[in-house]
Amino acid sequence: MPTVFERLLSGELPCAKVYEDELVFAFMDAGQVNDGHVIVATRRPCETLLDASEAEAAALMRAAQRIARVVQAVFRPKGITVLQANRPAGWQTVPHLHLHVLPRWAGDGVELGWPRKEPGIARLHELAAQLQPLMEPQPGSQPARP
């Protein structure tokens, strides 16, 4: 069964499209949290960031940056939140890779709970050591430093 974003992209459902290229498309979120709230989604129906190609992930962020700059120029928010969620436990509600470009103002009612735990630098080094061996260097990147 096609996702709602596939149905928007195909024209089966109406949307107010903002941008599209060969990998992504962007449209006004029907549930506008604040004026200028845009969703950027992959054209291919991958469910999460983990399922996307590097090209799709890069295209998603390139489009988000371009849209954020335009949203800033047009709506002049005091801030912009870019939110990308994966799977229900990560707050994803539509099983199709997307992100939100959300203009923000103080007191706009948008909240994000972030319970900091501050485990200390020794534990942070332990956690990083678990990830580092699995990180393959990408062309032009610098290796992680311990």
Backbone hydrogen bonds in HBPLUS format (Angstrom, degrees):
<---DONOR---> <-ACCEPTOR-->    atom                        ^
c    i                          cat <-CA-CA->   ^        H-A-AA   ^      H-
h    n   atom  resd res      DA  || num        DHA   H-A  angle D-A-AA Bond
n    s   type  num  typ     dist DA aas  dist angle  dist       angle   num
A0006-GLU N   A0003-THR O   3.10 MM   3  5.17 119.5  2.48  97.3 111.7     1
A0007-ARG N   A0003-THR O   3.04 MM   4  6.40 153.6  2.12 149.6 157.3     2
A0008-LEU N   A0004-VAL O   2.92 MM   4  6.21 141.6  2.07 141.1 151.7     3
A0009-LEU N   A0005-PHE O   2.90 MM   4  6.09 164.8  1.92 150.0 153.8     4
A0010-SER N   A0006-GLU O   2.95 MM   4  6.08 154.8  2.02 145.3 151.7     5
A0012-GLU N   A0007-ARG O   2.97 MM   5  5.08 116.3  2.39 152.9 164.3     6
A0013-LEU N   A0007-ARG O   3.05 MM   6  5.58 155.7  2.11 127.5 125.5     7
A0011-GLY N   A0008-LEU O   3.15 MM   3  5.23 143.5  2.29  99.5 110.2     8
A0028-MET N   A0016-ALA O   2.99 MM  12  5.57 159.2  2.04 146.9 150.0     9
A0018-VAL N   A0026-ALA O   2.74 MM   8  5.33 174.1  1.74 135.0 137.1    10
A0019-TYR N   A0026-ALA O   3.31 MM   7  4.98 161.9  2.34 124.8 125.2    11
A0026-ALA N   A0019-TYR O   2.68 MM   7  4.98 157.2  1.73 155.3 151.0    12
A0021-ASP N   A0024-VAL O   2.91 MM   3  5.60 159.4  1.95 164.6 164.6    13
A0043-ARG N   A0023-LEU O   2.79 MM  20  5.44 166.5  1.81 139.1 137.0    14
A0025-PHE N   A0041-ALA O   2.89 MM  16  5.56 155.1  1.95 156.9 164.6    15
A0041-ALA N   A0025-PHE O   2.84 MM  16  5.56 171.4  1.85 170.6 170.7    16
A0027-PHE N   A0039-ILE O   2.93 MM  12  5.50 151.3  2.02 151.6 160.7    17
A0039-ILE N   A0027-PHE O   2.84 MM  12  5.50 171.2  1.84 168.9 168.0    18
A0029-ASP N   A0037-HIS O   2.96 MM   8  5.80 169.2  1.97 142.6 146.3    19
A0037-HIS N   A0034-ASN O   3.14 MM   3  5.83 134.6  2.35 153.4 151.9    20
A0038-VAL N   A0101-VAL O   2.98 MM  63  5.15 161.6  2.01 148.7 150.7    21
A0101-VAL N   A0038-VAL O   2.79 MM  63  5.15 165.0  1.81 161.2 164.3    22
A0040-VAL N   A0099-LEU O   2.90 MM  59  5.35 163.2  1.93 154.5 160.0    23
A0099-LEU N   A0040-VAL O   2.82 MM  59  5.35 145.8  1.93 147.4 158.9    24
A0042-THR N   A0097-LEU O   3.23 MM  55  6.04 157.6  2.28 152.1 154.3    25
A0046-CYS N   A0044-ARG O   2.82 MM   2  5.82 136.6  2.01 109.2  96.4    26
A0097-LEU N   A0046-CYS O   2.71 MM  51  5.80 167.9  1.72 161.8 160.1    27
A0051-ASP N   A0048-THR O   2.99 MM   3  5.35 151.4  2.07 108.6 117.1    28
A0052-ALA N   A0049-LEU O   3.25 MM   3  5.24 154.4  2.32 101.0 108.6    29
A0057-ALA N   A0053-SER O   2.97 MM   4  6.27 165.0  2.00 155.0 158.8    30
A0058-ALA N   A0054-GLU O   2.91 MM   4  6.04 162.0  1.94 150.1 155.1    31
A0059-ALA N   A0055-ALA O   2.89 MM   4  6.01 156.8  1.95 144.4 151.4    32
A0060-LEU N   A0056-GLU O   2.92 MM   4  6.09 152.1  2.00 147.9 155.0    33
A0061-MET N   A0057-ALA O   3.22 MM   4  6.53 158.4  2.27 146.6 150.8    34
A0062-ARG N   A0058-ALA O   2.87 MM   4  6.11 157.4  1.92 151.8 159.0    35
A0063-ALA N   A0059-ALA O   2.95 MM   4  6.05 165.0  1.98 147.8 151.7    36
A0064-ALA N   A0060-LEU O   2.99 MM   4  6.16 154.1  2.06 140.1 148.1    37
A0065-GLN N   A0061-MET O   2.93 MM   4  6.13 156.9  1.98 148.6 153.4    38
A0066-ARG N   A0062-ARG O   3.08 MM   4  6.37 164.5  2.11 150.3 154.1    39
A0067-ILE N   A0063-ALA O   2.86 MM   4  6.04 166.1  1.88 156.2 160.3    40
A0068-ALA N   A0064-ALA O   2.80 MM   4  5.90 159.3  1.84 147.8 154.2    41
A0069-ARG N   A0065-GLN O   3.01 MM   4  6.22 156.8  2.07 149.1 154.5    42
A0070-VAL N   A0066-ARG O   3.12 MM   4  6.42 154.4  2.19 144.7 151.6    43
A0071-VAL N   A0067-ILE O   2.75 MM   4  5.96 165.0  1.77 159.7 164.4    44
A0072-GLN N   A0068-ALA O   2.87 MM   4  6.00 156.3  1.93 145.4 151.8    45
A0073-ALA N   A0069-ARG O   3.06 MM   4  6.29 156.3  2.12 140.9 147.0    46
A0074-VAL N   A0070-VAL O   2.88 MM   4  6.08 158.7  1.92 155.5 161.1    47
A0075-PHE N   A0071-VAL O   2.84 MM   4  5.64 161.5  1.88 149.2 154.9    48
A0076-ARG N   A0072-GLN O   2.99 MM   4  4.76 137.0  2.18 119.9 129.9    49
A0078-LYS N   A0104-ARG O   2.98 MM  26  5.94 130.3  2.23 158.1 172.8    50
A0079-GLY N   A0104-ARG O   3.18 MM  25  4.87 130.8  2.43 137.9 134.3    51
A0104-ARG N   A0079-GLY O   2.70 MM  25  4.87 157.6  1.75 149.3 142.0    52
A0081-THR N   A0102-LEU O   2.86 MM  21  5.07 165.5  1.88 148.6 148.9    53
A0102-LEU N   A0081-THR O   2.83 MM  21  5.07 171.4  1.84 159.8 161.5    54
A0083-LEU N   A0100-HIS O   3.02 MM  17  5.11 149.7  2.11 136.0 145.3    55
A0100-HIS N   A0083-LEU O   2.80 MM  17  5.11 158.3  1.85 145.9 152.9    56
A0090-GLY N   A0087-ARG O   2.83 MM   3  5.30 141.4  1.98 114.6 126.8    57
A0092-GLN N   A0087-ARG O   3.06 MM   5  4.96 164.2  2.09 129.2 124.2    58
A0091-TRP N   A0088-PRO O   3.00 MM   3  4.94 163.5  2.03 110.1 111.9    59
A0096-HIS N   A0094-VAL O   2.70 MM   2  5.55 143.0  1.83 105.8  95.3    60
A0108-ASP N   A0105-TRP O   3.15 MM   3  5.47 136.8  2.34 143.8 136.0    61
A0116-ARG N   A0114-TRP O   2.92 MM   2  5.96 108.7  2.45 119.3 103.6    62
A0124-LEU N   A0120-GLY O   3.14 MM   4  6.42 154.8  2.21 147.5 155.3    63
A0125-HIS N   A0121-ILE O   2.92 MM   4  6.17 151.5  2.00 149.2 155.7    64
A0126-GLU N   A0122-ALA O   3.08 MM   4  6.43 152.0  2.16 143.7 151.4    65
A0127-LEU N   A0123-ARG O   2.95 MM   4  6.24 160.5  1.98 153.9 158.2    66
A0128-ALA N   A0124-LEU O   2.95 MM   4  6.14 162.2  1.98 147.8 152.9    67
A0129-ALA N   A0125-HIS O   2.93 MM   4  6.07 151.0  2.01 145.9 153.6    68
A0130-GLN N   A0127-LEU O   3.12 MM   3  5.33 137.4  2.31 101.2 112.6    69
A0131-LEU N   A0128-ALA O   3.05 MM   3  5.22 130.4  2.31 100.7 113.8    70
A0132-GLN N   A0128-ALA O   2.93 MM   4  6.05 167.2  1.94 165.8 168.8    71
A0134-LEU N   A0131-LEU O   3.01 MM   3  5.70 145.5  2.13 123.6 133.1    72
A0135-MET N   A0132-GLN O   3.13 MM   3  5.28 160.1  2.17 109.9 116.2    73
A0141-SER N   A0138-GLN O   2.92 MM   3  5.39 159.5  1.97 145.5 143.4    74
